[in-house]
Amino acid sequence: MLILHLLIIFFQLIYGDVKAFAVQLTAYGRFWGGAAYGSGFTDALVAADNPAVLADCRHFNAGIFTERRFGLAEVPMYLAALVIPAGGTALGVQLRQFGNSYWKEQALSGSMGLHLGEGLGVGAQLGYHSKSVYQYGSKGVPSAVLAVRWRPGPGWMAGVQVIREDDWQYRLGVGWQSGQGFLLAAEYRQQEGKLSPAIQAIYRIIPVLAMELGLSGWPPAPQWVVMLTRGLLRIDGGASIHPQLGFTPTIALIWGK
């Protein structure tokens, strides 16, 4: 219980109002936003972060992710996601969980993408987010996301998201990709009246090995991920470092094209 109370205090110091619903279920040690602004590094976990990705998905894909925020095993976060092809588009299912029996947050959502023409895709996501605190009861709110991606020019992709989950949130991003081997992207997220920038670079060194480096949040938190691919399986191992709270290890397993 002491560790949990300390963690809640940490969140108040970092994020402000701990009552907001979107904080804990957003992975701290892994940033997927940049991968959505390219065409060689998307998967089910990226689609969970940006449903507009589903407009261009044509194959089944599944992903699971976990992190130990600031190294605390008592408050893990989990994310599981599926991409299911459906005719000329794709459907997505996402399940998130954070915490333990004293403080638990869960969110279940479904999403769909729609291709609207050359270089333009739209995605929508609907879900329900619940929070349960020991001896304080539980609360739930619906959530909705509308996302758009488009290609303003060769090698470039931009996007906008509008999110409604207890409050309004907005995201704006752009990415530049050189072939299938290098992606550089930046995204700004507005949440609870605060602006959080992020920049990310992904480089495929050889077909079976890629590296992801990023800097996101405020205060700045560097992130790095090593991606190993064998057949249809990809294993992502990474970490993020907060300047005061320390090390957050992450691991993800991706299956599919």
C-alpha positions in Angstrom: 0.0 0.0 0.0 2.8 2.4 0.8 4.3 1.9 -2.7 0.9 2.5 -4.3 0.4 5.7 -2.3 3.8 6.9 -3.3 3.1 6.2 -7.0 -0.2 8.1 -6.8 1.8 11.1 -5.4 4.3 10.7 -8.2 1.5 10.9 -10.8 0.1 14.0 -9.2 3.6 15.6 -9.4 4.1 14.6 -13.0 0.6 14.9 -14.5 -1.4 17.1 -12.2 -4.9 15.8 -11.5 -4.8 12.1 -10.9 -8.6 11.9 -11.4 -8.1 12.2 -15.1 -8.8 8.9 -16.9 -6.2 8.9 -19.7 -3.0 9.0 -17.7 -2.4 5.6 -16.3 -3.6 3.6 -19.4 -1.2 5.5 -21.6 2.1 3.6 -21.7 4.9 5.6 -20.2 7.8 3.5 -21.4 6.8 3.2 -25.1 5.6 5.8 -27.6 3.7 4.4 -30.6 2.5 7.7 -32.1 5.4 8.2 -34.4 5.1 4.8 -36.1 1.6 5.8 -37.2 3.0 8.4 -39.6 4.8 5.9 -41.8 4.1 2.7 -43.7 6.7 0.2 -42.6 6.4 0.0 -38.9 2.7 -0.2 -38.0 1.1 -3.1 -36.1 -1.9 -3.8 -33.8 -0.4 -1.8 -31.0 0.2 1.2 -33.2 -3.4 0.9 -34.4 -4.6 0.9 -30.8 -2.9 4.3 -30.4 -4.1 5.6 -33.7 -7.2 3.9 -35.3 -6.6 5.7 -38.7 -3.8 3.1 -39.3 -6.6 0.5 -39.8 -7.6 2.1 -43.1 -4.4 0.6 -44.6 -4.3 -2.7 -42.8 -5.0 -5.8 -45.0 -3.6 -8.6 -42.8 -4.3 -10.1 -39.4 -2.0 -8.8 -36.6 -1.9 -9.3 -32.9 0.2 -7.7 -30.2 0.6 -7.8 -26.4 2.6 -5.3 -24.4 3.6 -4.8 -20.7 5.6 -2.4 -18.8 6.7 -2.0 -15.1 6.4 1.7 -14.6 9.4 3.1 -12.8 10.4 -0.5 -12.1 7.5 -1.1 -9.7 6.2 -4.7 -10.1 3.1 -3.8 -8.1 1.6 -1.6 -10.7 2.0 -3.2 -14.1 0.4 -2.0 -17.3 -0.9 -4.4 -20.0 -2.1 -3.8 -23.5 -3.5 -6.4 -25.9 -4.7 -5.6 -29.4 -5.9 -7.3 -32.6 -6.3 -6.2 -36.2 -8.8 -8.3 -38.2 -9.1 -7.7 -42.0 -12.7 -7.1 -43.1 -13.0 -6.7 -46.9 -11.3 -3.5 -48.0 -10.7 -2.3 -44.4 -9.9 -3.7 -41.0 -11.4 -3.9 -37.5 -9.5 -3.5 -34.2 -10.0 -4.7 -30.7 -8.0 -3.3 -27.7 -7.9 -4.2 -24.0 -5.8 -2.2 -21.5 -5.3 -2.7 -17.8 -3.2 -0.8 -15.2 -2.7 -1.4 -11.5 -3.7 -4.1 -8.9 -6.6 -4.9 -6.6 -6.2 -1.6 -4.7 -6.1 0.7 -7.8 -7.2 -0.8 -11.1 -8.0 0.8 -14.4 -9.4 -1.1 -17.4 -10.5 -0.1 -20.9 -12.1 -2.1 -23.7 -12.5 -0.6 -27.1 -13.2 -1.5 -30.7 -12.2 0.4 -33.8 -12.5 0.5 -37.6 -10.6 2.2 -40.4 -11.9 3.4 -43.8 -9.8 4.2 -46.9 -11.3 7.3 -48.5 -9.0 7.7 -51.5 -5.4 8.1 -52.5 -3.4 8.8 -49.4 -6.4 9.5 -47.1 -7.6 7.3 -44.3 -10.0 7.7 -41.4 -10.4 5.7 -38.2 -12.8 5.6 -35.3 -12.6 4.0 -31.9 -15.3 3.5 -29.3 -14.7 2.1 -25.8 -15.4 2.1 -22.1 -12.9 3.0 -19.4 -13.4 2.0 -15.8 -11.4 2.9 -12.6 -11.7 1.1 -9.3 -10.1 2.2 -6.1 -10.1 0.1 -2.9 -12.7 1.4 -0.4 -13.5 4.3 -2.7 -15.7 2.5 -5.2 -15.5 2.6 -9.0 -16.3 4.8 -11.9 -16.6 4.4 -15.7 -16.8 6.7 -18.7 -17.2 6.0 -22.4 -14.5 7.1 -24.8 -14.4 8.0 -28.5 -11.6 8.7 -30.9 -11.7 10.1 -34.5 -8.4 10.0 -36.4 -7.4 11.1 -39.9 -4.1 10.3 -41.8 -3.2 11.7 -45.1 -0.1 11.9 -47.4 0.7 15.5 -48.3 3.6 14.4 -50.5 6.0 11.6 -51.4 7.5 10.2 -48.2 5.4 12.4 -46.0 2.4 11.6 -43.8 0.4 13.8 -41.4 -2.4 13.1 -39.0 -4.9 14.6 -36.5 -6.8 12.9 -33.7 -9.7 14.1 -31.5 -10.3 12.1 -28.4 -13.1 12.4 -25.9 -12.6 10.6 -22.6 -13.7 12.5 -19.5 -12.1 15.5 -21.2 -11.1 16.6 -24.8 -7.7 15.7 -26.1 -6.1 16.5 -29.4 -3.1 15.1 -31.3 -1.3 16.5 -34.3 1.6 14.7 -36.0 3.8 14.4 -39.0 6.3 11.9 -40.3 8.9 11.6 -43.1 10.0 8.2 -44.3 12.9 7.3 -46.5 12.1 4.0 -48.3 11.1 1.2 -45.9 14.1 1.6 -43.6 14.0 4.9 -41.8 11.1 7.0 -40.3 11.4 10.3 -38.5 8.2 11.6 -36.8 7.0 14.2 -34.4 3.7 14.5 -32.5 2.1 17.0 -30.2 -0.5 15.9 -27.7 -2.8 18.3 -25.8 -4.4 16.8 -22.7 -5.8 18.5 -19.6 -4.7 21.9 -20.9 -1.1 20.7 -21.2 1.0 20.2 -24.4 3.2 17.1 -24.6 5.6 16.9 -27.5 7.3 13.8 -28.8 9.9 12.9 -31.5 10.7 9.5 -32.7 13.1 7.8 -35.2 12.9 4.2 -36.3 15.7 2.6 -38.4 15.7 -0.9 -39.9 19.4 -1.9 -39.7 18.9 -5.2 -41.4 15.6 -7.1 -42.2 15.5 -8.9 -38.9 16.7 -6.0 -36.7 15.4 -2.4 -36.2 16.0 0.3 -33.6 13.6 2.9 -32.2 14.7 6.0 -30.4 12.4 8.6 -29.0 12.0 11.6 -26.6 8.5 12.2 -25.2 6.6 13.8 -22.4 7.5 16.6 -20.0 9.9 16.4 -18.2 11.7 14.8 -21.2 11.9 11.0 -21.0 14.2 9.2 -23.5 13.0 5.9 -24.9 14.7 3.2 -26.9 13.4 -0.1 -28.3 15.2 -3.0 -30.1 12.9 -4.9 -32.6 13.9 -8.5 -33.5 11.9 -10.2 -36.3 11.8 -13.9 -37.1 9.1 -14.9 -39.6 5.8 -13.6 -38.4 7.0 -13.0 -34.9 8.5 -9.7 -33.7 9.9 -9.2 -30.2 10.4 -5.6 -29.0 12.4 -5.0 -25.8 12.9 -1.4 -24.6 13.0 1.0 -21.8 12.4 4.6 -20.8 14.1 6.7 -18.1 12.4 9.4 -16.1 14.9 12.0 -14.7 13.6 11.6 -11.1 11.6 8.3 -11.0 13.9 6.1 -12.9 13.8 3.2 -15.2 10.6 1.7 -16.9 11.3 -1.6 -18.8 8.9 -2.7 -21.6 8.4 -5.7 -23.8 6.0 -6.4 -26.6 5.3 -9.5 -28.8 3.8 -8.9 -32.3 2.4 -11.7 -34.5 1.4 -11.2 -38.1 2.3 -9.2 -41.2 
